[in-house]
Amino acid sequence: MTRVDDMPVSVLARDPLRRELPTVDEYGLLRRGDRWVSLTPTEERVMRVLLERAGRVCSRALLTDAGWPRGPANERILDTYVRRLRAKIPEFGVEISTVRKRGFLLDVVGAAV
């Protein structure tokens, strides 16, 4: 019989940043608490990568590959989608920052409910 305190602690429980992040459900809805916003399929793919790597820089190439598996329509389309995501997420307590010449970073900015 295994004691509870011998059980591994989930990454979510150990990392306070991850506990505060919204999630994307199977319907493409970004959720946190009772708040939600609908994401397009491309926004969803990009947001999933940003959430998985929250607090770390995501390169433009990584996000472009996630959003457009068969290749983007043009080299600046990622900027358009990041701008759309930025407009949708402020109430979720996270923001997407540009890291010059590196990519983008998703970070927790405040206590959203």
Backbone as CSV, one residue per row, in Angstrom:
resi,resn,N_x,N_y,N_z,CA_x,CA_y,CA_z,C_x,C_y,C_z
1,MET,0.843,-1.173,0.000,0.000,0.000,0.000,0.896,1.247,0.000
2,THR,0.576,2.234,-0.840,1.373,3.445,-0.981,0.754,4.569,-0.176
3,ARG,1.618,5.253,0.576,1.150,6.414,1.326,0.952,7.585,0.377
4,VAL,0.025,8.467,0.713,-0.266,9.622,-0.121,0.958,10.515,-0.274
5,ASP,1.719,10.722,0.802,2.875,11.609,0.698,4.034,10.980,-0.066
6,ASP,3.923,9.713,-0.466,4.927,9.098,-1.321,4.576,9.266,-2.800
7,MET,3.383,9.748,-3.075,2.918,9.913,-4.451,3.628,11.095,-5.099
8,PRO,3.924,11.002,-6.389,4.564,12.127,-7.069,3.624,13.323,-7.145
9,VAL,4.188,14.490,-6.998,3.411,15.717,-7.083,3.353,16.110,-8.549
10,SER,2.177,16.470,-9.015,2.049,16.828,-10.420,2.815,18.109,-10.711
11,VAL,3.152,18.292,-11.960,3.848,19.508,-12.384,2.977,20.721,-12.065
12,LEU,1.681,20.577,-12.247,0.761,21.677,-11.964,0.823,22.094,-10.508
13,ALA,0.898,21.140,-9.620,0.928,21.459,-8.195,2.255,22.085,-7.772
14,ARG,3.352,21.701,-8.428,4.661,22.239,-8.062,4.912,23.620,-8.644
15,ASP,4.340,23.912,-9.783,4.637,25.143,-10.503,3.478,26.128,-10.352
16,PRO,3.641,27.175,-9.543,2.548,28.118,-9.335,2.113,28.818,-10.617
17,LEU,3.025,29.039,-11.568,2.652,29.665,-12.831,1.632,28.807,-13.562
18,ARG,1.854,27.508,-13.610,0.944,26.609,-14.321,-0.434,26.563,-13.673
19,ARG,-0.517,26.685,-12.344,-1.818,26.670,-11.671,-2.661,27.868,-12.058
20,GLU,-2.027,28.986,-12.420,-2.750,30.210,-12.726,-3.095,30.355,-14.197
21,LEU,-2.624,29.469,-15.032,-2.839,29.597,-16.464,-4.234,29.150,-16.882
22,PRO,-4.763,29.784,-17.915,-5.997,29.256,-18.501,-5.683,27.964,-19.242
23,THR,-6.704,27.278,-19.678,-6.536,26.043,-20.445,-7.362,26.145,-21.721
24,VAL,-7.017,25.311,-22.686,-7.804,25.211,-23.914,-8.496,23.856,-23.874
25,ASP,-9.827,23.876,-23.983,-10.565,22.615,-23.915,-10.695,21.975,-25.301
26,GLU,-11.397,20.841,-25.347,-11.519,20.082,-26.590,-12.358,20.792,-27.648
27,TYR,-13.059,21.855,-27.264,-13.884,22.617,-28.202,-13.185,23.882,-28.698
28,GLY,-11.930,24.072,-28.314,-11.198,25.255,-28.733,-11.544,26.489,-27.933
29,LEU,-12.050,26.290,-26.709,-12.367,27.408,-25.835,-11.226,27.611,-24.843
30,LEU,-10.760,28.845,-24.743,-9.777,29.194,-23.726,-10.565,29.452,-22.452
31,ARG,-10.238,28.735,-21.367,-11.010,28.815,-20.128,-10.122,29.105,-18.927
32,ARG,-10.706,29.854,-18.000,-10.109,30.053,-16.687,-11.249,30.389,-15.758
33,GLY,-11.472,29.517,-14.791,-12.621,29.689,-13.907,-13.897,29.623,-14.727
34,ASP,-14.781,30.598,-14.525,-16.044,30.605,-15.276,-15.973,31.472,-16.534
35,ARG,-14.789,31.956,-16.862,-14.608,32.769,-18.068,-14.144,31.895,-19.224
36,TRP,-14.565,32.269,-20.419,-14.115,31.555,-21.607,-14.187,32.469,-22.820
37,VAL,-13.402,32.119,-23.825,-13.428,32.808,-25.111,-13.155,31.765,-26.187
38,SER,-13.851,31.901,-27.292,-13.685,30.979,-28.405,-12.449,31.344,-29.219
39,LEU,-11.675,30.328,-29.589,-10.493,30.518,-30.425,-10.719,29.858,-31.780
40,THR,-10.165,30.457,-32.819,-10.193,29.796,-34.123,-9.237,28.604,-34.052
41,PRO,-9.339,27.663,-34.987,-8.423,26.519,-34.944,-6.947,26.933,-34.965
42,THR,-6.599,27.932,-35.743,-5.199,28.377,-35.796,-4.804,29.048,-34.488
43,GLU,-5.665,29.903,-33.940,-5.396,30.533,-32.640,-5.213,29.472,-31.571
44,GLU,-6.043,28.441,-31.625,-5.953,27.354,-30.644,-4.595,26.654,-30.709
45,ARG,-4.125,26.345,-31.912,-2.839,25.648,-32.049,-1.692,26.510,-31.524
46,VAL,-1.719,27.799,-31.836,-0.670,28.709,-31.367,-0.754,28.852,-29.849
47,MET,-1.968,29.030,-29.313,-2.142,29.216,-27.869,-1.722,27.976,-27.095
48,ARG,-1.986,26.802,-27.612,-1.564,25.574,-26.916,-0.047,25.547,-26.728
49,VAL,0.693,25.941,-27.748,2.155,25.965,-27.635,2.577,27.004,-26.607
50,LEU,1.986,28.186,-26.663,2.324,29.234,-25.694,2.029,28.778,-24.267
51,LEU,0.898,28.106,-24.053,0.543,27.621,-22.717,1.495,26.528,-22.251
52,GLU,1.850,25.609,-23.153,2.768,24.527,-22.792,4.136,25.062,-22.392
53,ARG,4.523,26.178,-22.985,5.847,26.749,-22.732,5.739,28.081,-21.979
54,ALA,4.692,28.246,-21.204,4.476,29.499,-20.468,5.703,29.862,-19.648
55,GLY,6.077,31.143,-19.709,7.247,31.611,-18.990,8.544,31.412,-19.743
56,ARG,8.476,30.782,-20.904,9.659,30.572,-21.742,9.400,31.162,-23.128
57,VAL,10.441,31.601,-23.774,10.311,32.182,-25.103,9.985,31.089,-26.118
58,CYS,8.987,31.348,-26.935,8.631,30.466,-28.046,9.104,31.137,-29.323
59,SER,9.919,30.463,-30.079,10.440,31.048,-31.310,9.317,31.234,-32.323
60,ARG,9.533,32.163,-33.241,8.575,32.389,-34.321,8.400,31.097,-35.130
61,ALA,9.499,30.380,-35.364,9.437,29.139,-36.145,8.568,28.090,-35.450
62,LEU,8.726,27.946,-34.140,7.930,26.981,-33.387,6.448,27.311,-33.481
63,LEU,6.094,28.578,-33.282,4.683,28.978,-33.325,4.116,28.897,-34.740
64,THR,4.917,29.248,-35.720,4.459,29.159,-37.113,4.224,27.705,-37.505
65,ASP,5.121,26.817,-37.115,4.940,25.392,-37.405,3.682,24.844,-36.742
66,ALA,3.395,25.302,-35.524,2.197,24.844,-34.813,0.928,25.372,-35.476
67,GLY,0.947,26.632,-35.837,-0.249,27.256,-36.398,-0.544,26.855,-37.827
68,TRP,0.513,26.640,-38.595,0.366,26.342,-40.013,1.245,25.153,-40.379
69,PRO,0.783,23.935,-40.068,1.596,22.741,-40.306,2.045,22.572,-41.760
70,ARG,1.250,23.076,-42.708,1.610,22.960,-44.123,2.311,24.207,-44.655
71,GLY,2.659,25.099,-43.738,3.357,26.314,-44.134,2.432,27.522,-44.103
72,PRO,2.940,28.658,-43.648,2.121,29.862,-43.546,1.879,30.504,-44.908
73,ALA,0.797,31.292,-44.988,0.474,32.009,-46.218,1.531,33.074,-46.523
74,ASN,2.046,33.692,-45.466,3.129,34.666,-45.622,3.922,34.717,-44.329
75,GLU,5.061,35.346,-44.360,5.964,35.309,-43.206,5.498,36.151,-42.022
76,ARG,4.547,37.069,-42.212,4.089,37.936,-41.120,2.722,37.533,-40.560
77,ILE,2.159,36.427,-41.029,0.827,36.049,-40.579,0.792,35.741,-39.077
78,LEU,1.896,35.243,-38.537,1.946,34.970,-37.101,1.672,36.244,-36.301
79,ASP,2.188,37.371,-36.751,1.957,38.638,-36.050,0.470,38.966,-35.971
80,THR,-0.251,38.703,-37.046,-1.695,38.947,-37.063,-2.395,38.085,-36.026
81,TYR,-2.032,36.820,-35.942,-2.674,35.917,-34.992,-2.286,36.226,-33.556
82,VAL,-1.053,36.615,-33.326,-0.640,37.012,-31.974,-1.426,38.262,-31.564
83,ARG,-1.598,39.209,-32.470,-2.389,40.408,-32.167,-3.832,40.035,-31.804
84,ARG,-4.421,39.106,-32.533,-5.790,38.653,-32.234,-5.856,37.974,-30.864
85,LEU,-4.870,37.131,-30.577,-4.838,36.470,-29.267,-4.665,37.492,-28.147
86,ARG,-3.799,38.454,-28.337,-3.600,39.490,-27.314,-4.905,40.205,-26.999
87,ALA,-5.721,40.429,-28.005,-7.000,41.113,-27.795,-7.994,40.241,-27.022
88,LYS,-7.854,38.935,-27.105,-8.796,38.016,-26.470,-8.435,37.633,-25.042
89,ILE,-7.173,37.798,-24.620,-6.743,37.176,-23.366,-6.561,38.077,-22.152
90,PRO,-6.707,39.397,-22.219,-6.401,40.204,-21.030,-7.194,39.808,-19.782
91,GLU,-8.449,39.441,-19.936,-9.261,39.097,-18.769,-8.886,37.756,-18.142
92,PHE,-7.967,37.034,-18.766,-7.524,35.746,-18.238,-6.252,35.863,-17.406
93,GLY,-5.757,37.086,-17.230,-4.586,37.298,-16.381,-3.268,36.879,-16.988
94,VAL,-3.237,36.775,-18.305,-1.995,36.447,-18.995,-1.776,37.454,-20.117
95,GLU,-0.524,37.548,-20.550,-0.227,38.406,-21.689,0.837,37.749,-22.547
96,ILE,0.847,38.129,-23.812,1.859,37.645,-24.740,2.794,38.815,-25.006
97,SER,4.053,38.639,-24.669,5.060,39.673,-24.879,5.937,39.297,-26.063
98,THR,6.374,40.304,-26.787,7.326,40.089,-27.859,8.729,40.138,-27.275
99,VAL,9.533,39.155,-27.603,10.935,39.142,-27.207,11.717,39.376,-28.499
100,ARG,12.218,40.570,-28.629,12.833,40.995,-29.878,13.882,40.008,-30.386
101,LYS,13.748,39.680,-31.652,14.649,38.769,-32.378,14.652,37.349,-31.818
102,ARG,13.701,37.030,-30.949,13.628,35.684,-30.355,12.273,35.033,-30.606
103,GLY,11.171,35.758,-30.327,9.848,35.180,-30.465,8.867,35.828,-29.521
104,PHE,8.042,34.994,-28.881,6.981,35.476,-27.997,7.000,34.699,-26.690
105,LEU,6.474,35.325,-25.639,6.458,34.736,-24.310,5.086,34.955,-23.696
106,LEU,4.481,33.896,-23.183,3.207,33.987,-22.460,3.531,34.024,-20.982
107,ASP,2.979,35.011,-20.281,3.284,35.166,-18.863,2.034,35.557,-18.094
108,VAL,1.996,35.178,-16.833,0.917,35.569,-15.924,1.183,37.008,-15.493
109,VAL,0.143,37.861,-15.579,0.337,39.272,-15.246,-0.458,39.728,-14.037
110,GLY,-1.474,39.004,-13.673,-2.283,39.466,-12.545,-3.257,38.400,-12.104
111,ALA,-3.998,38.745,-11.112,-4.955,37.804,-10.549,-6.310,37.975,-11.203
112,ALA,-6.552,37.225,-12.223,-7.886,37.207,-12.841,-8.720,36.172,-12.126
113,VAL,-10.003,36.348,-12.129,-10.885,35.413,-11.441,-11.540,34.505,-12.438
